[in-house]
């Protein structure tokens, strides 16, 4: 992705965010994914053509899947435009998406996500290990189930849960947050452990008054 592609896509995602369903409706699975090649759809218009004859449930599943895929591409871009970060040259490699400071120990899969529904009522920035344990232990079914170092970008709105999807598109704010993380990793390499892998959690939060804040664990 280059700057022009990012500018175009990031604006499109901002417009789409309010219409994307907050939940999958079903767990991510190979059976639904294999109905067609989602990754051949470069635009939302391409996607709508491919899903035209599917059930409403499957349409919403693929709209959400496409939206999250494109948000992930934008998140990765905002990391690797920095000199301290390199992207994995093999886009099909599941082991990592980005590497910090040319350090093999600082390779991470970037995972944009939400506070799990089961944890929202007692959500606290003070307990990031709960989210790490939840997502590693309850991974999606099928081919995407793979254990690796992960950088979780957790979006949460205290105003309204649905607005977490709009927080995924807070690109200007994310530039600032990701720079802060890059700077911190230069000297602080303490991570949250799960089995034999390491995790970082970046919370991007909307407060009740609409202001944004972040926390890095």
CORURBEL-V290325 format. One record per residue. N is the residue number from 1. RES is the residue in one letter. PHI is phi in radians with two decimals (none if undefined). OMEGA is omega in radians with two decimals (NA if undefined). Layout:
n	res	phi	omega
N	RES	PHI	OMEGA
N	RES	PHI	OMEGA
This chain:
n	res	phi	omega
1	X	none	3.06
2	X	-1.93	-3.04
3	X	-1.07	-3.13
4	X	-1.13	3.13
5	X	-1.11	3.12
6	X	-1.09	-3.11
7	X	-1.04	3.14
8	X	-1.21	-3.08
9	X	-1.18	-3.09
10	X	-1.06	3.10
11	X	-1.18	3.13
12	X	-1.12	-3.12
13	X	-1.16	3.07
14	X	-1.02	3.13
15	X	-1.21	-3.10
16	X	-1.40	-2.97
17	X	-0.85	-3.10
18	X	-1.12	-3.08
19	X	-1.70	-3.10
20	X	-1.49	3.14
21	X	-1.13	-3.10
22	X	-1.21	-3.10
23	X	-2.04	-3.10
24	X	-1.23	-3.01
25	X	1.56	3.07
26	X	-2.75	3.11
27	X	-1.19	3.06
28	X	-1.00	-3.05
29	X	-2.67	-3.10
30	X	-1.19	-3.08
31	X	-1.03	3.11
32	X	-1.24	-3.12
33	X	-1.00	-3.05
34	X	-1.39	3.12
35	X	-1.20	2.98
36	X	-2.92	-3.10
37	X	-1.49	-3.14
38	X	-0.98	-3.00
39	X	-1.34	3.00
40	X	-1.50	-3.10
41	X	-1.61	-3.09
42	X	-1.41	-3.13
43	X	-2.28	3.10
44	X	-1.15	3.10
45	X	-1.16	3.07
46	X	-1.02	-3.12
47	X	-1.09	-3.09
48	X	-1.08	3.08
49	X	-1.14	-3.08
50	X	-1.21	-3.05
51	X	-1.70	-3.01
52	X	-0.94	-3.05
53	X	-1.71	-3.13
54	X	-1.46	3.09
55	X	-1.18	3.12
56	X	-1.06	3.14
57	X	-1.10	3.13
58	X	-1.22	3.09
59	X	-1.06	3.14
60	X	-1.13	3.10
61	X	-1.01	-3.09
62	X	-1.28	3.06
63	X	-1.09	3.12
64	X	-1.14	-3.13
65	X	-1.08	-3.13
66	X	-1.15	3.14
67	X	-1.02	-3.11
68	X	-1.16	3.08
69	X	-1.05	-3.11
70	X	-1.21	3.05
71	X	-1.08	3.11
72	X	-1.09	3.10
73	X	-1.05	-3.14
74	X	-1.21	3.09
75	X	-1.04	3.14
76	X	-1.07	3.12
77	X	-1.03	-3.12
78	X	-1.16	3.01
79	X	-1.48	-2.97
80	X	-1.38	2.97
81	X	-1.32	3.09
82	X	-1.51	-3.08
83	X	-1.06	-3.08
84	X	-1.41	-3.04
85	X	-2.16	3.03
86	X	-2.13	3.12
87	X	-1.60	3.05
88	X	-1.19	-3.12
89	X	-1.18	3.12
90	X	-1.80	-3.06
91	X	-1.14	-3.13
92	X	-1.63	3.13
93	X	-1.32	-3.11
94	X	-1.41	-2.99
95	X	-1.27	3.11
96	X	-2.86	3.06
97	X	-1.83	-3.07
98	X	-2.39	3.11
99	X	-2.27	-3.14
100	X	-1.68	3.00
101	X	0.96	3.13
102	X	0.89	-3.08
103	X	-2.00	-3.10
104	X	-1.06	3.12
105	X	-1.40	-3.13
106	X	-2.00	3.05
107	X	-1.71	-3.08
108	X	-2.42	2.92
109	X	-1.46	-3.11
110	X	-1.56	-3.06
111	X	-2.21	3.02
112	X	-1.34	-3.05
113	X	-2.73	3.10
114	X	-2.09	2.96
115	X	-1.14	-3.14
116	X	-0.96	-3.11
117	X	-0.95	-3.10
118	X	-1.15	-3.07
119	X	-1.89	-3.01
120	X	-1.15	-3.06
121	X	-1.16	3.14
122	X	-2.06	-3.05
123	X	-1.14	3.09
124	X	-2.53	3.07
125	X	-1.17	-3.05
126	X	-1.42	-3.08
127	X	-2.27	-3.12
128	X	-1.14	-3.12
129	X	-1.11	3.11
130	X	-1.13	3.12
131	X	-1.21	3.11
132	X	-1.03	-3.13
133	X	-1.09	-3.12
134	X	-1.09	-3.04
135	X	-1.29	3.06
136	X	-1.28	-3.06
137	X	-1.45	-3.11
138	X	-2.12	3.14
139	X	-1.13	3.10
140	X	-1.09	3.13
141	X	-1.33	2.99
142	X	1.75	-2.92
143	X	-1.18	-3.09
144	X	-1.47	-3.14
145	X	-1.30	-3.03
146	X	-2.73	-3.06
147	X	-1.69	3.10
148	X	-2.69	3.03
149	X	-1.00	-3.11
150	X	-2.31	2.99
151	X	-1.88	-3.12
152	X	-1.51	3.03
153	X	-1.84	-2.99
154	X	-1.77	-3.10
155	X	-1.84	-3.14
156	X	-2.63	3.08
157	X	-1.99	3.06
158	X	-1.46	3.07
159	X	-1.41	-3.10
160	X	-2.81	-3.05
161	X	-0.96	-3.09
162	X	-1.05	-3.10
163	X	-1.23	3.08
164	X	-1.05	3.10
165	X	-1.21	3.08
166	X	-1.27	3.07
167	X	-1.13	3.08
168	X	-1.03	-3.08
169	X	-1.84	3.11
170	X	-1.43	-2.93
171	X	-1.11	-3.13
172	X	-1.10	3.12
173	X	-1.20	-3.14
174	X	-1.10	3.08
175	X	-0.97	-3.13
176	X	-1.16	-3.10
177	X	-1.12	-3.10
178	X	-1.17	3.05
179	X	-1.11	3.12
180	X	-1.11	3.11
181	X	-1.14	3.14
182	X	-1.02	3.13
183	X	-1.09	-3.11
184	X	-1.15	-3.10
185	X	-1.18	3.11
186	X	-1.13	-3.09
187	X	-2.18	-3.06
188	X	-1.97	-3.12
189	X	-2.09	3.05
190	X	-1.60	-3.05
191	X	-2.13	2.99
192	X	-1.49	-3.08
193	X	-1.72	3.00
194	X	-2.45	-3.03
195	X	0.90	-3.08
196	X	-1.87	-3.13
197	X	-2.15	-3.10
198	X	-2.09	-3.13
199	X	-2.39	2.95
200	X	-2.06	3.07
201	X	-2.11	3.03
202	X	-1.97	3.09
203	X	-1.59	2.99
204	X	-2.05	-2.90
205	X	-2.17	2.98
206	X	-1.77	3.12
207	X	-1.36	3.13
208	X	-1.03	-3.11
209	X	-1.48	3.10
210	X	1.58	3.11
211	X	-1.36	-3.10
212	X	-1.87	3.01
213	X	-2.55	3.11
214	X	-2.47	3.08
215	X	-2.55	-3.13
216	X	-2.03	3.11
217	X	-2.03	NA
